[in-house]
Amino acid sequence: MEDRIQYQTALYQWILLVMQAGIAVAVERDIAEAVRNRSRNYSHSTAALAKDDPNIQSIIGEISSLAYTARALARGVAEALQRASETGVAGRDSPEDREANMMAEIRSEQAQVIISELVPRSATLLFDALGASATSISRDLDRHWRNSRTVASHNPVAFKQRAIGDWVLNGTPPTTDWQVGTPKCEPSAT
């Protein structure tokens, strides 16, 4: 473990967050193109074209807002990682170094908790805007939801939420050594 940078797990998580933000951007791009090019609409719509329907515009607005939020959260984690890298001079272990590394981990965990909900939601809203035609195999739009859920499943959000809560309530620094295997704690007796 000595050859690891202190913010390594936050850096790995950031890569997954950037992937999620990219999926959100792709959802926004693909739904906007599909709605813009849609020539038919529902009989109970308020406009002849889907792109002019306020209900569809509202859904697209939410998808765009979710994509913006995912990008902003990923950018915020990048800034925390930058601060950690600037303090991470070899051999230094000052309180500022430890704080910057801890905040990189906390910010990556906070972003994961939110992005893991936002991006699959945006991919689901895509179907609300297009209806059944969004399920067309040739469009392959379901890939956005599937890809987002796969990335979100990489690290269980419940553990990240708990670590954030323990930090907020008790000041307990988050672990920076996430791995699959034997837990560091003893299982409770039942």
C-alpha positions in Angstrom: 0.0 0.0 0.0 2.9 2.4 0.4 3.2 2.9 -3.3 -0.4 4.2 -3.6 -1.1 7.9 -3.7 -3.4 8.8 -0.8 -6.2 9.9 -3.1 -6.1 6.9 -5.3 -9.6 5.5 -4.6 -11.1 9.0 -5.1 -9.2 9.1 -8.4 -10.6 5.7 -9.5 -14.1 6.8 -8.4 -13.7 10.0 -10.4 -13.1 8.0 -13.5 -16.4 6.2 -13.0 -18.1 9.6 -12.3 -16.8 11.0 -15.6 -18.2 7.9 -17.3 -21.6 8.6 -15.7 -21.4 12.3 -16.8 -20.6 11.2 -20.3 -23.7 8.9 -20.3 -25.8 11.8 -19.1 -24.5 14.0 -21.9 -25.2 11.2 -24.4 -28.8 10.8 -23.1 -29.3 14.6 -23.6 -27.9 14.5 -27.1 -29.8 11.5 -28.2 -33.2 12.5 -26.8 -32.9 16.0 -28.3 -32.1 14.6 -31.7 -34.9 12.0 -31.5 -37.5 14.6 -30.4 -36.3 17.2 -33.0 -36.7 14.6 -35.8 -40.0 13.2 -34.6 -42.7 13.9 -37.2 -45.6 12.4 -35.3 -47.1 13.0 -31.9 -49.8 11.8 -29.6 -53.4 12.7 -30.2 -53.6 14.2 -26.7 -50.5 16.4 -27.1 -50.8 20.2 -27.0 -48.7 20.6 -30.2 -48.5 19.0 -33.7 -44.8 18.2 -33.2 -43.2 16.7 -30.1 -40.5 19.3 -30.1 -43.2 22.0 -29.6 -45.1 20.2 -26.8 -44.5 21.8 -23.4 -44.7 18.5 -21.7 -41.9 17.0 -23.8 -39.9 20.2 -23.5 -40.2 19.9 -19.7 -38.8 16.4 -19.8 -36.0 17.4 -22.0 -35.3 20.3 -19.7 -35.0 17.9 -16.8 -32.7 15.6 -18.7 -30.5 18.5 -19.6 -30.4 19.7 -16.0 -29.5 16.2 -14.8 -26.6 16.1 -17.4 -25.4 19.5 -16.2 -25.5 18.4 -12.6 -23.5 15.2 -13.4 -20.9 17.2 -15.2 -20.7 19.8 -12.4 -20.3 17.1 -9.7 -17.6 15.4 -11.7 -15.8 18.7 -12.1 -16.1 19.4 -8.3 -14.4 16.0 -7.6 -11.7 16.9 -10.1 -11.0 20.1 -8.2 -10.8 18.2 -4.9 -8.4 15.7 -6.6 -6.3 18.6 -7.9 -5.9 20.0 -4.4 -5.0 16.6 -3.1 -2.4 16.1 -5.8 -0.9 19.6 -5.0 -0.5 18.7 -1.4 0.7 15.1 -2.1 4.4 15.9 -2.3 6.4 12.8 -1.4 7.1 12.4 2.3 4.7 15.2 3.3 2.0 14.3 5.8 0.8 17.6 7.1 -2.7 18.3 8.4 -3.4 20.1 5.2 -2.3 17.1 3.1 -4.5 14.8 5.2 -7.4 17.2 4.9 -7.1 17.5 1.1 -6.9 13.8 0.6 -9.9 13.2 2.9 -11.9 15.8 1.1 -11.1 14.2 -2.3 -12.5 11.0 -1.0 -15.6 12.6 0.6 -16.4 14.6 -2.5 -16.1 11.6 -4.7 -18.4 9.6 -2.4 -20.9 12.5 -2.3 -20.9 12.8 -6.1 -21.3 9.0 -6.5 -24.4 8.9 -4.2 -26.1 11.6 -6.3 -24.9 10.7 -9.8 -25.8 7.0 -9.3 -29.4 8.2 -9.0 -29.4 11.1 -11.5 -28.0 9.4 -14.6 -30.2 6.3 -14.6 -33.2 8.7 -14.0 -32.2 10.7 -17.1 -32.1 7.5 -19.1 -35.5 6.6 -17.9 -37.0 10.0 -18.7 -35.8 9.5 -22.3 -38.5 6.8 -22.6 -41.1 9.2 -21.2 -40.3 11.7 -23.9 -40.4 9.2 -26.8 -42.8 6.6 -25.6 -42.7 3.1 -27.0 -40.7 4.0 -30.0 -37.7 4.6 -27.7 -37.5 0.9 -27.2 -36.6 0.3 -30.8 -33.6 -2.1 -31.1 -32.3 0.0 -34.0 -32.1 3.1 -31.8 -30.4 1.2 -28.9 -31.4 3.9 -26.5 -31.7 1.4 -23.6 -27.9 1.2 -23.6 -27.8 4.5 -21.7 -29.8 3.1 -18.7 -27.9 -0.2 -18.8 -24.5 1.4 -19.0 -25.3 3.8 -16.2 -26.6 1.1 -13.9 -23.5 -1.0 -14.6 -21.2 1.8 -13.7 -23.3 2.8 -10.7 -23.1 -0.8 -9.4 -19.3 -0.8 -9.4 -19.2 0.5 -5.8 -22.3 0.0 -3.5 -23.8 3.4 -2.8 -25.0 2.3 0.7 -21.4 2.0 1.9 -20.5 5.4 0.5 -23.6 7.0 2.2 -22.6 5.4 5.5 -19.1 6.7 5.2 -20.3 10.2 4.5 -22.8 10.1 7.4 -20.1 8.9 9.8 -17.9 11.7 8.7 -20.7 14.3 9.0 -21.8 13.1 12.4 -18.6 11.9 14.0 -15.7 13.3 12.0 -14.6 9.8 11.0 -12.3 10.0 8.0 -13.5 7.7 5.1 -11.5 4.7 4.2 -9.2 5.2 1.3 -8.6 1.5 0.7 -11.8 0.2 -1.0 -11.5 -3.4 -2.0 -13.6 -6.5 -2.4 -12.8 -9.3 0.0 -12.8 -9.8 3.7 -14.2 -7.0 5.7 -11.9 -5.2 8.1 -14.5 -5.5 10.9 -15.7 -8.6 12.7 -19.2 -9.7 11.8 -21.7 -9.1 14.6 -22.9 -12.1 16.6 -26.5 -13.0 15.9 
